[in-house]
Amino acid sequence: MQTLVDIKNLNMYYRILSGSWSSKKEYIHALNNINLEIKKGEILGLVGESGCGKSTLGKAVLKLIEPQGIINFDGRNVLELKNQELKDFRKKSQMIFQNPYSSLDPRMTIYKILREPLVVHGIRDKNEINSRIHEIINLTGLNDEDLKRYPHEFSGGQRQRIAIARALILKPDFLVADEPVSALDVSIQAQIITLLKHLKEKLNLTILFISHDLGVVKYLCDRIAVMYLGDIVELSDAQALFENPKHPYTHALISAVPSIHKKESDTIKLEGELPSPKNPPSGCRFNTRCPYAQEVCKQKEPEITKISDSHYVRCVLYE
């Protein structure tokens, strides 16, 4: 399968603005030397605890922030694009944000919200604009009457459908979906997930799907990358990851997924708090909470180990 997005040696630092008079500069290391490929036509799931860097990676891939490293999209480094080249890239790649209540302009009708990206990208013919809007509205399960209404007149699930329609109006190749169902009721979540799966097949989309819900990711995604404190610690096909997880952190995440067939004793409870990305542990970043940690884990950052053609893990237990 051909690679659409190729991420190499990606790092992201956020400067901490303190209220003190100290001249010392402090940084949060949000992404730690990320290497990842996203294949054309796949849904790649990105999972991990809150604060591990998932959303930062999603924003970095679309150049909504300025990381260090290389992000090749269709063979071109996104981080070097400027002016018209960057505008062309924006047309091919879009983002669905987490909160449908804050990502839509409350002063604009749905028609104007969907029309705006087309006008910005030079599509001014009224017939073409109307044709695209009506096509995408029907694809996302809304109707023509909804175009006259404002965002506050819709439920959370309907607003997320509008946000998806806006992301797709320019016919992009690549979507970053940043926890697009976490703010919705469970029953509505299922509808949006089913919609995304249908749209991916119909429009031949490539999607980076960011979530902390492993149940959703297992159902929707072809492959899954597990993230911990700015590191990708495991990457595998979705089925293989759930059947045969390798990294201790992945074990713990999967054991926490609710199931009527599971006993409470089956859940792996991680000891200690999530370390601060401002001062991450030396060596393996998971060593402070890992039940299998050895002395070498505190001293040496583990290498990526290939388990199979599609399964990789960053852990000294497999080196």
N, C-alpha and C positions, 0 to 999 in steps of 0.2 A: 504494500500500500504506500502511495506517495506521501511524503511529508509536506504539510502546508506551513506549519509553524515550527521553527527549530530554535530553541532557547539554549544559549551557551554561556556558561560562567556568569550568570546574572546575580548581581548584588544590589541591594537597596539600603541606604542609610537615611534615617530621619534625624535631623538635628533637634536636640532637646533644648527648648527655650526656657531657661530657669530665671527666676525673679531675682537671683542674687547678683552681686557685682563681680563675681568670679569671672576671669577671662578664659577659664577652662571650657573647651567645647566638648559636649557629650552627645553621643549618638545612639539611636536604637538601630541595631542591625536586623532589619526586617526580612531580608532574603540573603541566604548564605550560599553563594556559588551554585545556583540552580542550573541544572542541565536537563532538558526535557524536550521531547518531540511530540507534536500533535499531528496525527495523520489525517489526510483528506477524507471527509465523509464519516468520521468517527465522533462519538461523544466521549470525551475524556473527563472523568470525574476527579475533582480535587477536594480531598477531605482532610479534616483535622480539627483540633479544638479552636475556640475563639482566640484570636490574637496570634495565631501561628504563622500568618503571612499570606493566607489564601487570597484575600481581596487585593492585597498589595501586588501579588503576582498577576492577577487578572487585569488590574489597572496598568501594570508595567507592559504587558503584552500589547495593549492598545496605545501605548505611549501617552497615557493620561497623567503619568508621573515620569520622572527622568531617572531611571536606574543606570547602573554601570554594567556593561556586558554586551552581548549580541542577541538580537531577536530577529531572525530571518523569517520573513513572510513571503512565500512564493519566491524565495531566492534573494530577496532584498532586505537589508538591515533596516528595520523600522526606526531604530534610534537615530539613524542618520538622515531620515526623510525630513524635508522642509517644504514650506509653501505649497505649490500645486501637487507635488508628489505625496505630501502628507495628506492633503485633501482627497486625493485619489484613494489612498489607503483607508481613510475614514469611510469612504463609500463601500469598501469591500469588507469592512469589519465593524461590528456594532456591539453595544453592551445592553443587557437587560439588568437594571439595578434592583437592589434588594427590596426597597420599600416603594410600593406603587402609590402610596399616599403622598410622598414627597418628590417623586421623580417626574410628575406631570404638572405643567403650568396651570394653576387653577383659574387663570384669567382667559384661557384660550378654549374654544370649543374643540371637540375631538377632530373635526375636519381640519382646523387650523394647525393642531398639533401634528397631524399626519402630513399636512401640506408643507410645513416649514422645511423639513430636510430636503424635500424635492426642489424647492425654490433655491435653497442654499447651494445645492449641487447643480444648478443651472438648468433645471427642468421647469420651463415656464409655460409650456403649452397646456391650456386649461383642460382640453379633452384628455391628454395623456395623464395629467394630474388626477382628474376624476376617475379615469379608468384604473389607475394603480391603487387609489384609495379604496374604491369599491371592491376590487379584487382582494386586497389584503384584509379588509374588514370581514368579508365573507369567509376567508381562510381561517381567521382567528375566532370565529364563532360569534361575531357581533352582527348588527344589521344596520341598514342605511339610516334609519331613524336616529340611531345613536350618535351620528356625526354632528347633529345639531346641539347636543347636550354638552355639559361641562363635567370635568372629572369628579366634582363633589356629588354628582347625581348617581354615581356608580358604586357598586360594592367593591371590596378589595380584589376579588377574583376577576371582575370585569375590568378594573383598572389595570391589572397585570396583563390582561389580554390586549388592552390598548397599548401598554408599554411594549409588548411583544410585536404588535402591529407596527409601531413606530420604528422599532429596531429592524424590521424586515422590509420597510417601504422602499429602501434603496436597493433591494435584492442583493444583500451581502453574501459573501462566501463563508464568513466566519462570525460566530457569536460567542461572546463571553456572558454567561448567565451567572450573576453573583447572588447566590442564595435567593433565587427568584420566588420561592414558595414559602420561605421561613416566616413571613409576616401574615400568612393566610391560614384559615381553618383547615383542618385535616381533610375534610371532604372536598374542599375547593383545591387543595394541593394536588389531589389525584387528578382532577380535571386539567389543571395546568401542565402537569407532568405528561399526561396522555397527549395533550395538544402539542407540546414540544417534540415528543417522539414522532407524531404524525407529520409535523412541519419539517423535521429533519429529513424524513424519508421523501416527502413530496418535493422539497426544494433543494435536496442534496447539500444540506448544511454541514459544516464542521462546528462543533460546539465544545467549549471549555465550560463545564458545569461545576460551579463551586458550591459546596454544601457541607454541613456538619452532620447531616442525616444519612447514615449508611444504608438505611432501608430504601430510601429514594434513589440513591446512587447505584445500588445493586440492581434495581429494576431498570433504570434508564441508561446506564453507561456501558460502553464497550470495554474501556480500560479504566483503572483507578490509580491515581497517585496519592500516596498518604504523606501528609506534611506535618512536621513537628518543629516548632521554634525556628522557622525559616529554612529548614532542610527538607528535602524529599527523601524519606527513609525507605519507602517501598513503592514499586511500580509493577502492576500486573494486569492481566485480563481480569475482568470483574469476577467471573465464576471461580477462577483459580485462586484469587485473593481470599474469597470467602471460604473456599474448601480447604485451602492450605496456606494460611498466612504465615509469614516467616519472621517479620520484625516483632519484638515484644510489644511495641506500642500498637501495632496493627492488631495483635492478639487482644489487647485490652479494649480497643475500640469496638471490635466485632463482638466481644463477649458482653458489651454493654447494650447491644441492640436488643430491645424487648422481644420476647417470644413466649408463647404459652407452653412450649415444650422444654423450656429451660428452667433449671433450678437456680436458686439464688447463689448457691455455692459455685456455679459455673462462671459467675461474673468475676473478672480479674479487677481488683481495686488497686489503683496506683497510689503509692504512698507519696506524701509530700506535695508541695505546691508547684505549679508551672513556673519555671525560672523566668526571670526578667530578660527580655531581649536586649536590654541595656547592658546587662552583664551576664551573658550566657555562660554555661559551664564549659570548661576546657575539655578537649577530647570529644567524645560522643555527647551530643547535647541532651540525650535522654538518660545519661548515666545516673543522674541524681534520683530518678524514679524507677529505674529498671530493676526488676527482681533478679536478673541474671548478670548484673554489672560486675566486671572484674577490674583489677587495678589498671590494666592496659586501656580500658574504656575511658579512664580519667586523663590519660596522657596522649592518646593517639586518636585523631579523627578517622573513623572507619572509611574504607574505600567502598565504592559500589561493587557488589558481587553479582554476577550473572547466575541465576538459578536455572533458567531455561531461556529459550529464544524470546520469550515475552515477559519474563519475571526477573526483577532486579531488586536487591535489598542492600541497605547500607547498615551493616552490623558485623562486628568482629566474630560473632558466632559462626559466620558462614565464609569468612575469608580463608 
